[in-house]
Structure formats: C-alpha cells, structure tokens
C-alpha cells in the first residue's frame, strides 16, 4: 500500500468504524471528496481478517466502478479479477477468489433478486449515495429488507460526501453515524459569470486559456453536455496547439474505457492537461495533477414528463452540493483554484441538493423490480423519498401496455423474462415479443439502443453497420448481443439479421411512439400517444411515412425531436399491431360543421378514414363528438348565463373554504375532465352544435351538485344578505377572493361587525357606497372603519350630501336607505 493511501483522512476513523461494525448492522459515513471512502476503506475491510465473506460496493457510475477496482487491485499487486473485481452492464471481471466486488447499475438488484439472503455477502457498501440514483435507492430499499427478514448478519454501510441525514435516518434510525474530514487543501473561489450576450463556448475557452497562462497544474472543466465538450475541444485544440507539453482531452460516458483512462491517468513529467468533462468526474474519480477547476455551473438533467411519457433532457443549474463537489476536485493533492462561470448570488439561489432520480424518472423499471420482489405498492419500499401517485400510475399503465404486467399487477411470462435479461422494460418487451425469425434482429437492435451512435438517428442504419462489421463499437455490441442471447438460451446468428425489420422490432418496445407523418412533404410526425415529433430535415428518416420511434428529446417547443427511430410500413403495422375500428364525429374548423367518419386507428394514429353520413351515426357517438368539440373549443361555447355562472363561482369558493364537504371541482379543467359525468346525460336529443345553445346550464349544474349540497350552499354561501336597513343585497363570489357586497354606507349604520359566510370562516368584503352609488371605502373590518377612516369620510361627505345622515356614532345609528327627513 502506498504511503499516500495510508494517510487518507478516513484512516483516522478506521478503528471507530471497525468497532461500530461489531455493534451495529447499519452505518452512515459522511466524508468529503479525497477522504478515501471509495478506495482506502473497502481495501481495509478486505484485509481485515474478521470479514471472511464477500464485500459488495455499489458505485453509481461505470467508469468509477472500473477505475476503483483497478486502483484497489493495484494496491494489492494483483490484476483485476482476483481478490478485487467488478461487474457492470455487459462486462465482468471476477473469479472464484474475488471477495471485493465493485458493482453498478442494476447488478446489485439482480444479485438480491436471485439470492434474497445474500448468503455469501457480509458487507454491503453504497458509495456516493448523495447522487441518489434510482438504482441506489432501490438497492438500499431491498438490502434493508434482506437484512430485516433474511440475513440479520449482513452489514450495510451508506457513504457519501454530502448526505440528507434526516431522510436516511427515517429508514435507518439505528445506524451509527461517522463523519470524516476531507484532505483539507485550501481552494480559492473565483467567480467569472457570463456577460449578457456572451457566447458560452468562447467564455469557457477564454477562462481555460487564462488559467493555463496564469496558474500551474492541470485543469478540469465541467460542462453540461458532450456537444459542448466537443465544441470546446475543437476550439481549445486549435488555440493551444503551439503550447508544448499540453494535452486537451475529453471525459464522458460515451468514450471507451481506454480513452477515459487517458484523461484520468497522471501526466508525464513536464506535461499538463485540460480535461473537458461532464459530471462523470464530479465524484469518486481523482484526476492526478488537477489543481484548477473551471465550473460552468450547468448540467444536463433528465426529467420524465408524465403527460407525454417522454424523458426530457434539460440544461439546468447544478445544486450547491454539486458545485462544492466540483470545486473539491481542485484541492485533492495540493492547494487549488475553482473558477465558477456564474455569480455568487446564483450559487446562493441554487437548490442545496439535486432532486433524486426517484422523483423525476420513469418508474417502470423500478416497479417491475418491486413486483418481482413481491411489492406491487412502490410506497411500501423503504426509500428516502416516495414517488408521486401519478408517476406510479404512469409506470403501471406502461408495463401493462407492454404486456409485462397483468391488470392486477402481477408479472407475466414476458415480464419475468425481461427481469432475467436485466434490460430496460421496453427492450425486454421487444425481445419477448419478437417472432423467432426476428429474434436476432431484435438482439442487435436492443444492443444498439443501449450504445447508440450520437451522429445518427436511424437505428436500422446502425444495425446494418453492425451486420457489416463496420460499427465503431463492434466489439462492445458483439459481447452484449452474445450475452443477451446466452441469457435467452439462444445462439446468436449474424446471418439472420434483417435490417429492414428493425422498425418492426422497435414497434414492440415503443407502441406508444409509432409515428405518422403529418403531410407528404414535411418532417413533422404525430405519435400514437398523441404527442408531436419531428426529424431533422437532413435525416435519413425524413421521407418515411411511418416510423417506430425509440428516443426523443423534449425541448421547450411542443413537438419533440426524434433522436432514434426506424422506418416501418403500413402493412407491417397492420400485421403486428391491433387495429381499432371506430365511428368518430369531429368538428371541422374548415367546414364549420361536425363531420362523421369511420376510422381505423393505432392509438391516436388514424391510418384509414371513410366518410359516413351523420344520419347513420348513433346518438352515443354523436354525443361523444360534441364532448370532443367542447374540449377543443372550451367551456365558453356552452350557454352560460348570470345565474349558472354565479352558482359555479359559489361552488368553487365553497370547495376552497369548506373542504370537509364533497364539493365537485367546477374549475375550467375540472369540468372539462368530467364532461361525461355531468353533461353527457343531457345530450341525448342534441344533434348539432347549434342545439347545444338550448341547454339549461343552471338545471344541469344543480343536478350535478345534488342533494343536500344544492340546499346547503344557500345557507353556507348565500346569494344575498339582508343589511341593517332591511334591504337585501347580492353577494358576488369569485375564486381566490373574499366575497363582495356593494351597499350604501348609510344602510350599514348600526352594524358593529363585518358580515361573514361559510360558517363564519370568511369575511365579506364591503364596498361602501356614497348616496350617488360611488365607492367610498372597501373594507373587511367594519368596526375598524367606524372607529377610524369614517371620520374622514364624514368630514368630506357631510357637505356634499347634506340631506343624508352622517352621524358621529355610526355603529349605533339607525340604518336607512333614505334621506334625513324620512328618519323623523
């Protein structure tokens, strides 16, 4: 073991950690970057003779898993695969003598699902847990159940640079907590925010060149995307080509391991480097020689959009904890400098932590694993954060559509096979549903989707490159294809690949993303889900009428950009997918009339139309068409009047003020969402849009409100109020505001307090008027008005309206709607 490794700060805690492991089954270790939690600690646990079983450490990133395993094995003077090994997707280096395994992604989940007792595992470490990947959350939830139910001897250690201790404490209340200091080299913080209209790439390059000229050591530049990395790489390589001993290198997940290692390895003597990286280098990895960090403050963050079923990749500001992690890279081996390309105020505005994946991701993979584990209710899992009911419902609906789950949320045969394969649910559905003749094509298609080329959106073209042995990732794909074939107990044959059937294979995985071109000469498509999409104008796919779409990028515009797809023919759609036949009535803006037709559809894609006469349409179909027309045009096309609008407003207010009662949702969206419930029964004799205007909206709403609420509302939120003068004045209700009553000031004499509604919970706003019906005062505090502002009003109005009373004690004076002489 090197002297540097033995001096790592985590070493000072080793004795305490070892002692805690004898007394506690769960540990939480908080240690900043450079403390040695990812390298020194697992190595010491491996060498400790009290641990004879396996030690498993979960890493959130593949590069970190391989690098850490390589580093620890080197400390032992062994190649990877002996006492220290790793397992990641599609690659494994372990042997019978391996005791410390660094695993990533779903590997730990597969281990637990196949052996719930983890019978040969003594220690389970979760590294960099603050990244809160969905795999880490699931792995920890399953591990806690393993410990509680199957293997009480299992020790669980959760490690991170920054932790939400309150959240972890809720699921690990008895865990011992250890905090390590970092290797405390000072880091000078500098801020160089982008100026208005300044180009980001130019600014990054300018700051990088400045650092090269003014500072010693290598530079680590954090960027949000591979596209920006490549742009900066080209610019800096050109501008710095004359600088001796300087290398400009990229580092991201799309590179092969050799290229990644080139960026990580220490420079030769007298050399420096500029490493352009995504947040892959934010944690776990130490890049030798780096003492300057340039942080764009940005990252590309994936968020699942429930409405479209598409994961949206957005460029966002990083959290404060991520910014601190990035800055820490500059002080790993000596004092360093961090240049933030954003302001200090922006740093303070950023959230403290990044939103966990479980709160912003497609939950279908998580739900499939949970069902196999025996828990169809995701909220029953011991997770730090609970996903939303809407996200759980969306995952359930997708898995049923892919025929991986039944309607009662049990696994189908295809669902079990998908889990055995260890692939994403959509890819599992493709491999399970592909006919035998297309199985080899589906295998290659799945592998290509896991390792897509960045410069091609045509998946069939990428499969063809593999079939011709010309794919840039030929070796990686071949190993993955053969691994998947082996798990399916099949033998792969490259000769069986049918590149013209790739679209068919994709359609099994993405039935909701079958796309139909909107016009003969355009690049716009409608998807079966109803979402809009487009291909780049120079795409190979731009001339295809139908597409099976695998990957989309949802941007700020309503339509999403198609990143990966393949052509599929109409005849193939008709062969492999269930077609829906339906009579449909729709409003035509062009003809300003309801038109009827017989449609053949896949989802919301109409692939055949046949006009039919409205007289042949059943009342039920016509009524549904009228409802669609209302949804399209909005509620304003219905014949609302003053009384029906007033009832709507009162009910919406009652819903806010008296939530304990079951008031219906009569907001615009609420009524549109439930048209079939409240309006459809009244459309039996409505045969046209014009006939809608004969509906009695007040009667319809009263019927929907039902007894006893349509009686109670008159007491709880009365239409009018009898004021002290004896007059009855209407109360005006409006959502989000207090009710309002307009009344002459003299008619409120003798009333000491403001009136209320909703069982006294809500004060009525009084608009007090002059004898000429002009506003004098608006108040919810009548007593305060009498004792205060009334004096000024009295002084001003007494001379202007001398025939009307303006008493000195209005709270006890007789109210009137008349002049003084009527009071005698």
C-alpha positions, 0 to 999 in steps of 0.5 A, spaced: 500 500 500 502 506 498 504 511 503 499 516 500 493 511 501 495 510 508 494 517 510 487 518 507 483 522 512 478 516 513 484 512 516 483 516 522 476 513 523 478 506 521 478 503 528 471 507 530 468 504 524 471 497 525 468 497 532 461 500 530 461 494 525 461 489 531 455 493 534 451 495 529 448 492 522 447 499 519 452 505 518 452 512 515 459 515 513 459 522 511 466 524 508 468 529 503 471 528 496 479 525 497 477 522 504 478 515 501 471 512 502 471 509 495 478 506 495 482 506 502 476 503 506 473 497 502 481 495 501 481 495 509 475 491 510 478 486 505 484 485 509 481 485 515 481 478 517 474 478 521 470 479 514 471 472 511 465 473 506 464 477 500 464 485 500 459 488 495 460 496 493 455 499 489 458 505 485 453 509 481 457 510 475 461 505 470 467 508 469 468 509 477 466 502 478 472 500 473 477 505 475 476 503 483 477 496 482 483 497 478 486 502 483 484 497 489 487 491 485 493 495 484 494 496 491 494 489 492 499 487 486 494 483 483 490 484 476 483 485 476 479 479 477 482 476 483 481 478 490 478 485 487 473 485 481 467 488 478 461 487 474 457 492 470 452 492 464 455 487 459 462 486 462 465 482 468 471 481 471 471 476 477 473 469 479 472 464 484 477 468 489 474 475 488 471 477 495 471 485 493 466 486 488 465 493 485 458 493 482 453 498 478 447 499 475 442 494 476 447 488 478 446 489 485 438 488 484 439 482 480 444 479 485 438 480 491 433 478 486 436 471 485 439 470 492 434 474 497 439 472 503 445 474 500 448 468 503 455 469 501 455 477 502 457 480 509 458 487 507 454 491 503 457 498 501 453 504 497 458 509 495 456 516 493 449 515 495 448 523 495 447 522 487 441 518 489 440 514 483 434 510 482 438 504 482 441 506 489 435 507 492 432 501 490 438 497 492 438 500 499 430 499 499 431 491 498 438 490 502 434 493 508 429 488 507 434 482 506 437 484 512 430 485 516 427 478 514 433 474 511 440 475 513 440 479 520 448 478 519 449 482 513 452 489 514 450 495 510 454 501 510 451 508 506 457 513 504 457 519 501 460 526 501 454 530 502 448 526 505 440 528 507 441 525 514 434 526 516 431 522 510 436 516 511 435 516 518 427 515 517 429 508 514 435 507 518 434 510 525 439 505 528 445 506 524 451 509 527 453 515 524 461 517 522 463 523 519 470 524 516 474 530 514 476 531 507 484 532 505 483 539 507 487 543 501 485 550 501 481 552 494 480 559 492 473 561 489 473 565 483 467 567 480 467 569 472 459 569 470 457 570 463 456 577 460 449 578 457 450 576 450 456 572 451 457 566 447 458 560 452 463 556 448 468 562 447 467 564 455 469 557 457 475 557 452 477 564 454 477 562 462 481 555 460 486 559 456 487 564 462 488 559 467 493 555 463 497 562 462 496 564 469 496 558 474 500 551 474 497 544 474 492 541 470 485 543 469 478 540 469 472 543 466 465 541 467 460 542 462 453 540 461 453 536 455 458 532 450 456 537 444 459 542 448 465 538 450 466 537 443 465 544 441 470 546 446 475 541 444 475 543 437 476 550 439 481 549 445 485 544 440 486 549 435 488 555 440 493 551 444 496 547 439 503 551 439 503 550 447 508 544 448 507 539 453 499 540 453 494 535 452 486 537 451 482 531 452 475 529 453 471 525 459 464 522 458 460 516 458 460 515 451 468 514 450 471 507 451 474 505 457 481 506 454 480 513 452 477 515 459 483 512 462 487 517 458 484 523 461 484 520 468 491 517 468 497 522 471 501 526 466 508 525 464 513 529 467 513 536 464 506 535 461 499 538 463 492 537 461 485 540 460 480 535 461 473 537 458 468 533 462 461 532 464 459 530 471 462 523 470 468 526 474 464 530 479 465 524 484 469 518 486 474 519 480 481 523 482 484 526 476 492 526 478 495 533 477 488 537 477 489 543 481 484 548 477 477 547 476 473 551 471 465 550 473 460 552 468 455 551 473 450 547 468 448 540 467 444 536 463 438 533 467 433 528 465 426 529 467 420 524 465 414 528 463 408 524 465 403 527 460 407 525 454 411 519 457 417 522 454 424 523 458 426 530 457 433 532 457 434 539 460 440 544 461 439 546 468 443 549 474 447 544 478 445 544 486 450 547 491 452 540 493 454 539 486 458 545 485 462 544 492 463 537 489 466 540 483 470 545 486 473 539 491 476 536 485 481 542 485 484 541 492 485 533 492 493 533 492 495 540 493 492 547 494 487 549 488 483 554 484 475 553 482 473 558 477 465 558 477 462 561 470 456 564 474 455 569 480 455 568 487 448 570 488 446 564 483 450 559 487 446 562 493 439 561 489 441 554 487 437 548 490 442 545 496 441 538 493 439 535 486 432 532 486 433 524 486 432 520 480 426 517 484 422 523 483 423 525 476 424 518 472 420 513 469 418 508 474 417 502 470 423 499 471 423 500 478 416 497 479 417 491 475 423 490 480 418 491 486 413 486 483 418 481 482 420 482 489 413 481 491 411 489 492 406 491 487 405 498 492 412 502 490 410 506 497 411 500 501 419 500 499 423 503 504 426 509 500 428 516 502 423 519 498 416 516 495 414 517 488 408 521 486 401 517 485 401 519 478 408 517 476 406 510 479 400 510 475 404 512 469 409 506 470 403 501 471 399 503 465 406 502 461 408 495 463 401 493 462 401 496 455 407 492 454 404 486 456 409 485 462 404 486 467 397 483 468 391 488 470 392 486 477 399 487 477 402 481 477 408 479 472 407 475 466 411 470 462 414 476 458 415 480 464 419 475 468 423 474 462 425 481 461 427 481 469 432 475 467 435 479 461 436 485 466 434 490 460 430 496 460 422 494 460 421 496 453 427 492 450 425 486 454 418 487 451 421 487 444 425 481 445 419 477 448 415 479 443 419 478 437 417 472 432 423 467 432 425 469 425 426 476 428 429 474 434 436 476 432 434 482 429 431 484 435 438 482 439 442 487 435 437 492 435 436 492 443 444 492 443 444 498 439 439 502 443 443 501 449 450 504 445 447 508 440 451 512 435 450 520 437 451 522 429 445 518 427 438 517 428 436 511 424 437 505 428 436 500 422 442 504 419 446 502 425 444 495 425 446 494 418 453 497 420 453 492 425 451 486 420 457 489 416 462 489 421 463 496 420 460 499 427 465 503 431 463 499 437 463 492 434 466 489 439 462 492 445 455 490 441 458 483 439 459 481 447 452 484 449 448 481 443 452 474 445 450 475 452 443 477 451 442 471 447 446 466 452 441 469 457 435 467 452 438 460 451 439 462 444 445 462 439 446 468 436 446 468 428 449 474 424 446 471 418 439 472 420 439 479 421 434 483 417 435 490 417 429 492 414 425 489 420 428 493 425 422 498 425 418 492 426 422 490 432 422 497 435 414 497 434 414 492 440 418 496 445 415 503 443 407 502 441 406 508 444 411 512 439 409 509 432 409 515 428 405 518 422 407 523 418 403 529 418 403 531 410 407 528 404 412 533 404 414 535 411 418 532 417 413 533 422 410 526 425 404 525 430 405 519 435 400 514 437 400 517 444 398 523 441 404 527 442 408 531 436 415 529 433 419 531 428 426 529 424 431 533 422 430 535 415 437 532 413 435 525 416 435 519 413 428 518 416 425 524 413 421 521 407 418 515 411 411 515 412 411 511 418 416 510 423 417 506 430 420 511 434 425 509 440 428 516 443 426 523 443 428 529 446 423 534 449 425 541 448 421 547 450 417 547 443 411 542 443 413 537 438 419 533 440 425 531 436 426 524 434 433 522 436 432 514 434 427 511 430 426 506 424 422 506 418 416 501 418 410 500 413 403 500 413 402 493 412 407 491 417 403 495 422 397 492 420 400 485 421 403 486 428 399 491 431 391 491 433 387 495 429 381 499 432 375 500 428 371 506 430 365 511 428 368 518 430 364 525 429 369 531 429 368 538 428 371 541 422 374 548 423 374 548 415 367 546 414 364 549 420 360 543 421 361 536 425 363 531 420 362 523 421 367 518 419 369 511 420 376 510 422 381 505 423 386 507 428 393 505 432 392 509 438 391 516 436 394 514 429 388 514 424 391 510 418 384 509 414 378 514 414 371 513 410 366 518 410 359 516 413 353 520 413 351 523 420 344 520 419 347 513 420 351 515 426 348 513 433 346 518 438 352 515 443 357 517 438 354 523 436 354 525 443 361 523 444 363 528 438 360 534 441 364 532 448 370 532 443 368 539 440 367 542 447 374 540 449 377 543 443 373 549 443 372 550 451 367 551 456 365 558 453 361 555 447 356 552 452 350 557 454 352 560 460 348 565 463 348 570 470 345 565 474 349 558 472 355 562 472 354 565 479 352 558 482 359 555 479 363 561 482 359 559 489 361 552 488 368 553 487 369 558 493 365 553 497 370 547 495 376 552 497 373 554 504 369 548 506 373 542 504 370 537 509 364 537 504 364 533 497 364 539 493 365 537 485 371 541 482 367 546 477 374 549 475 375 550 467 379 543 467 375 540 472 369 540 468 372 539 462 375 532 465 368 530 467 364 532 461 361 525 461 359 525 468 355 531 468 353 533 461 353 527 457 346 525 460 343 531 457 345 530 450 341 525 448 336 529 443 342 534 441 344 533 434 348 539 432 352 544 435 347 549 434 342 545 439 347 545 444 345 553 445 338 550 448 341 547 454 339 549 461 346 550 464 343 552 471 338 545 471 344 541 469 349 544 474 344 543 480 343 536 478 350 535 478 351 538 485 345 534 488 342 533 494 343 536 500 349 540 497 344 544 492 340 546 499 346 547 503 350 552 499 344 557 500 345 557 507 353 556 507 354 561 501 348 565 500 346 569 494 344 575 498 344 578 505 339 582 508 343 589 511 341 593 517 336 597 513 332 591 511 334 591 504 337 585 501 343 585 497 347 580 492 353 577 494 358 576 488 363 570 489 369 569 485 375 564 486 381 566 490 377 572 493 373 574 499 366 575 497 363 582 495 357 586 497 356 593 494 351 597 499 350 604 501 354 606 507 348 609 510 344 602 510 350 599 514 349 604 520 348 600 526 352 594 524 358 593 529 361 587 525 363 585 518 358 580 515 361 573 514 359 566 510 361 559 510 360 558 517 363 564 519 370 562 516 370 568 511 369 575 511 365 579 506 368 584 503 364 591 503 364 596 498 361 602 501 357 606 497 356 614 497 348 616 496 350 617 488 352 609 488 360 611 488 365 607 492 367 610 498 371 605 502 372 597 501 373 594 507 373 587 511 373 590 518 367 594 519 368 596 526 375 598 524 372 603 519 367 606 524 372 607 529 377 610 524 377 612 516 369 614 517 371 620 520 374 622 514 369 620 510 364 624 514 368 630 514 368 630 506 361 627 505 357 631 510 357 637 505 356 634 499 350 630 501 347 634 506 340 631 506 343 624 508 345 622 515 352 622 517 352 621 524 358 621 529 356 614 532 355 610 526 355 603 529 349 605 533 345 609 528 339 607 525 340 604 518 336 607 512 336 607 505 333 614 505 334 621 506 334 625 513 327 627 513 324 620 512 328 618 519 323 623 523 
